[in-house]
């Protein structure tokens, strides 16, 4: 990079030594204004200047980093002109050969944004960061080249061309000094593992080296030892021998185990007594006489911290004090509690809610201005926001003001709450099924749920309007109203219904709510052929009926997210009593249970285990219409079978296939699911599942003899698409019976996972 200094003879036609500057001009200056440039000079018009003064001025300008070249001219009449050649602007940044579409990588690794000045030093630094990032993935000998293209508008396009290196495969992993534990168990905690046979297969170790984890693996082994009482265990950093000819490596660890320690005593030492020692002792799981376990100790510390923090001590610390007796190999465990001062909430600030009103968020928070701090209240506030289903994520940051006050900063990332609800599937009997509806769970950011459905498929018609408010006037009461016209095909017949429902709910505690509602409907049947009334005891099961009844329900819900919970469970129990003026007269009970468990800590990936179960029963109080009984099959019960196709039947020669499905009075189904991230950036997950269910007129008394039991298995895709959550399910029935109507594919949209 050349700089043509003003004092060079090729530039100057006259000697400027100690000449008077009458005027100062700038040519080509963009990034600096003329007033700022004049202030930086160190001299002004009318001053005597020499070569050294001009040289210093040029250096000051050049140090700003805006210019490729600077030179001056003195015309001999006292006019000094500075000429600038500025650096080009980078208008495009591309990455080829490695994570080309990952914008996060461009921001965090390349760190060169559009509109910045072209600077070769910054480009070299970006190249180094790319190589370092690739090496952290276990690849060596990577090469990065920078291609610069000058565009017509004078700006520059910068392209980083990446040739990824080779992955290092760990062929052998050895341990020296391991006697008390099985080294094969270390695989549960290590990131770098020995390659196994068929390592490419899911669940096997592929042996790929991760350099970013290598420096922590010895600490992971030591922590594993401490879970079994080996408090003196030492694990040296691994010795790695790399064969660069075939990019393989051998690794070895040198371990000094020591002996396990037995707990001799467990005590609590409060630096300042703020809590009842007996209450703190109740949450401790470590017991004298047991082998010390560092994981249990951490869990106990967390429980103690929560109890003390719930008393307002936000900055409490629980510090381990392990008093070892190396001769007897016993340890006295002391939980040293340093509570600090009580902390009060000064203010609660909310950000990120461009659509949702502040009050909708604040009413879900259990902490507000002037409240004493509580860790449990803070945790419950996070999960309550998650259960709304309005946000992709939320955090509540604790901003410390001083030892006694803090601000809470609630940050939310809004998610689309308006869904185009799409559902359907493909069955061997019904073919392609499609249905459409539109709803918004947070219309205008008010927290009110409004839905308008206009569904039509090969088996369903549904036109409805519903509105519900989960917090009437921001209170603990909720209300809902809906009106509908529907037609459902139940394989052997269709039911046409017109009705309305309304109800009032109340939140009793943070996790328990109740509901009472009223519903009325007018219903009629259609079916393809005449039927033989003698089959049904001379009674016409297809008579039109009306239903008027009250529903009472109670619900427990402590899950942490509406669409994709990772912890907590739901339990709902409802009772519906019909016969309050209508022709139908029955009692219907519905029990739903769902348990969610995140496996991030166990597996190192965002895996989620789910178990869902449903038990429904209806009791005859005078008249149970055919359409009020239960049917099984499809999403929500047993996948692999067509919706409503599993049911008790009666032989009827007038029916299409010689039998009619008449529904069951009891049904039970359950599902086991494992959900794993597939493409995290696209919010796409893969799920594997196994379903089993049974249906009968009397499940409990004839569980094995007079009921229909079916099972299915399969896998699917869960995707938070721009228009709402989508499930694509591919299922296979397990041991289907002759006459079963199976379904290989189903999908839904707008439902929680």
Protein Blocks (a to p, Z undefined) as FASTA:
>chain_A
ZZddfkbmklpmbdfehiacfbdcdehiakbcfklmmmmnopaehiacdfklmmmmmmmm
mmnopafbdcdddehnopacdddddddddfbdcdehiakllmklmmmmnopaehiacdfk
lmmmmmmmmmmmmmmnopahiacdddddddfkopacdddddddddddddfbdcdehiakb
cfklmmmmpmbdcddehklpghiaehiacfklmmmmmmmmmmmmmmnopakbccdddddd
ddfklopadddddddebjadddfbdcdddfbacbdfklmmmmpmbdghiacdfklmmmmm
mmmmmmmmmnopakbccdddddddfklopacddddddebjadddfbdcdehilmbcfklm
mmmpcbdehiacdfklmmmmmmmmmmnopafbdcdddddfblmbccdddddddddfbdcd
ddddddfklopadddddddfbgghlopacdddddddfkbccdddddddfbgghiabdcdd
ddddddddehjaccddddddddddddfblmbccdddddddddddddfbdcdfklnoopaf
kbccddddddddddddfbfbfklccbdcddddddddehihpabdcddddddddddddfkl
mnopacdddddddddddddfkbacfklmcceedehiaghiaehkaccddddfkbmnopac
ebjabdcdddddddddfblmnopacddddddddddfblmlmmmlmccddddddddddddd
fkbccdddddddehiaehiacdfbdcdehiaZZ
